[in-house]
Amino acid sequence: MLFTTSTNFTTNLRPEEVRNVLVGKRTDIKQLNFEIKESDGIIKIIPHTENDEKSRIVPITHVEVSADANGTNVRMNTKPRRIDLGGLYLAAGAIILIALIAVYLRITYPEQSIWVSGIIMGVALLSFIIFRLRLESSYYSYVKSLRSFVKGMIK
């Protein structure tokens, strides 16, 4: 998927020890509570947004632990909640549509000034920059904080 991230790292702990260290813990990141649970052999880090008044794009993280020759391999897969994906795809689609309109206008009407398609492409670029900065300050900030939390707990 478009907004999914993965991280791999190894630790000297055994898989059972990693599970024991992580499962049942809670952490607060930016005034949002995350709980670590185990389900079907996968450790899940789930945000608690039930009583949250803010509209946030928050990640759901799956931590897979497997034994390796060098220790234990820990793989973290992070994706947005399903309820947040619609807005992300809608925003990305609108930005792509604006850029395609600029390209279409430039190709179809080459006798027109380049300013029209240039301004529309500039709007698409500015929209993409704002979209990316908002994701960096919210969603990817949570992802980085969760990654450092898990690494800090098991190293």
C-alpha positions in Angstrom: 0.0 0.0 0.0 1.0 3.6 -0.4 1.3 4.6 3.2 2.7 1.4 4.7 6.2 1.3 6.2 8.4 -1.6 7.3 11.4 -1.8 9.6 13.7 -4.7 10.3 16.2 -5.0 13.1 17.8 -7.8 15.2 18.2 -8.2 18.9 20.0 -10.7 21.2 16.8 -11.6 23.1 14.9 -14.8 22.3 11.5 -14.4 20.6 9.7 -15.3 23.9 11.6 -12.7 25.8 10.8 -10.1 23.2 7.1 -11.0 23.5 7.3 -10.8 27.3 9.0 -7.4 27.3 6.5 -5.9 24.8 3.0 -7.4 25.4 0.9 -5.6 27.9 2.8 -2.4 27.9 1.4 1.1 27.2 3.0 4.2 25.9 1.8 7.8 25.4 2.9 9.6 22.3 1.7 13.2 21.7 -1.1 12.8 24.3 -2.3 9.6 22.6 -2.3 6.2 24.4 -1.0 3.1 22.5 -1.5 -0.4 23.9 0.6 -3.5 22.9 -1.4 -6.7 22.6 -0.7 -10.1 21.1 -3.2 -11.7 18.7 -2.6 -14.8 16.5 1.1 -14.8 17.2 1.5 -11.2 16.0 2.2 -8.3 18.4 -0.1 -5.4 17.6 0.4 -1.8 18.8 -3.0 -0.2 18.7 -3.9 3.5 19.4 -6.8 4.3 21.7 -8.7 7.2 20.0 -12.1 6.5 21.5 -12.2 9.5 23.7 -10.0 11.7 21.5 -11.5 15.0 20.3 -8.8 15.6 17.7 -9.0 14.1 14.2 -5.7 12.3 13.8 -4.2 10.0 11.3 -2.6 7.3 13.5 -0.8 4.1 12.7 -1.6 0.5 13.6 1.6 -1.4 13.9 2.2 -5.2 13.7 5.4 -6.6 15.2 6.5 -10.0 13.9 9.2 -11.8 15.9 11.2 -14.7 14.4 14.2 -16.6 15.5 17.3 -16.1 13.4 20.9 -17.5 13.3 22.2 -14.1 14.6 19.5 -13.6 17.3 15.9 -12.6 16.9 14.7 -10.8 13.8 12.0 -8.1 14.6 9.9 -6.8 11.8 7.6 -3.8 12.3 4.8 -3.2 9.7 2.9 0.0 10.1 -0.2 1.1 8.2 -2.9 3.8 8.8 -6.2 2.8 10.2 -8.8 1.9 7.6 -11.0 4.9 8.5 -8.0 7.2 7.8 -7.1 5.6 4.4 -10.0 7.1 2.5 -9.0 10.7 3.3 -5.4 10.0 2.4 -6.2 8.4 -0.9 -8.7 11.2 -1.7 -6.1 13.9 -1.0 -3.4 12.0 -3.1 -5.9 11.4 -5.9 -6.9 15.1 -6.0 -3.3 16.2 -6.2 -2.6 13.8 -9.0 -5.7 15.0 -10.8 -4.7 18.6 -10.6 -1.2 17.7 -12.0 -2.8 15.8 -14.8 -5.1 18.7 -15.7 -2.0 20.9 -16.0 -0.3 18.5 -18.3 -3.5 18.0 -20.3 -3.9 21.8 -20.8 -0.3 22.2 -21.9 -0.5 19.3 -24.4 -3.9 20.1 -25.8 -3.5 23.9 -26.0 0.2 24.6 -26.8 -0.7 28.0 -28.3 -1.9 29.2 -24.9 0.5 30.8 -22.4 2.6 28.4 -20.3 1.5 30.4 -17.3 -1.9 28.7 -17.0 -0.6 25.2 -16.9 2.4 26.3 -14.8 0.2 27.9 -12.2 -2.0 24.8 -12.0 1.1 22.6 -11.7 2.4 24.9 -9.0 -0.9 24.5 -7.1 -0.5 20.7 -7.4 3.1 21.0 -6.2 2.2 23.2 -3.3 -0.7 20.9 -2.3 1.7 17.9 -2.4 4.2 19.8 -0.1 1.5 20.7 2.4 0.1 17.1 2.3 3.6 15.7 2.9 4.4 18.1 5.7 1.1 17.3 7.4 1.8 13.6 7.2 5.4 14.1 8.5 4.1 16.0 11.5 1.3 13.5 12.4 1.3 10.0 10.9 5.1 9.5 10.3 5.9 11.2 13.6 3.8 8.5 15.4 5.6 5.8 13.3 9.1 7.1 14.3 8.1 7.3 17.9 6.7 3.8 18.0 9.8 2.5 16.3 12.1 4.1 18.8 9.9 2.9 21.7 10.0 -0.7 20.5 13.8 -0.6 19.9 14.3 1.0 23.3 12.3 -1.7 25.0 14.1 -4.7 23.5 17.7 -3.5 23.1 
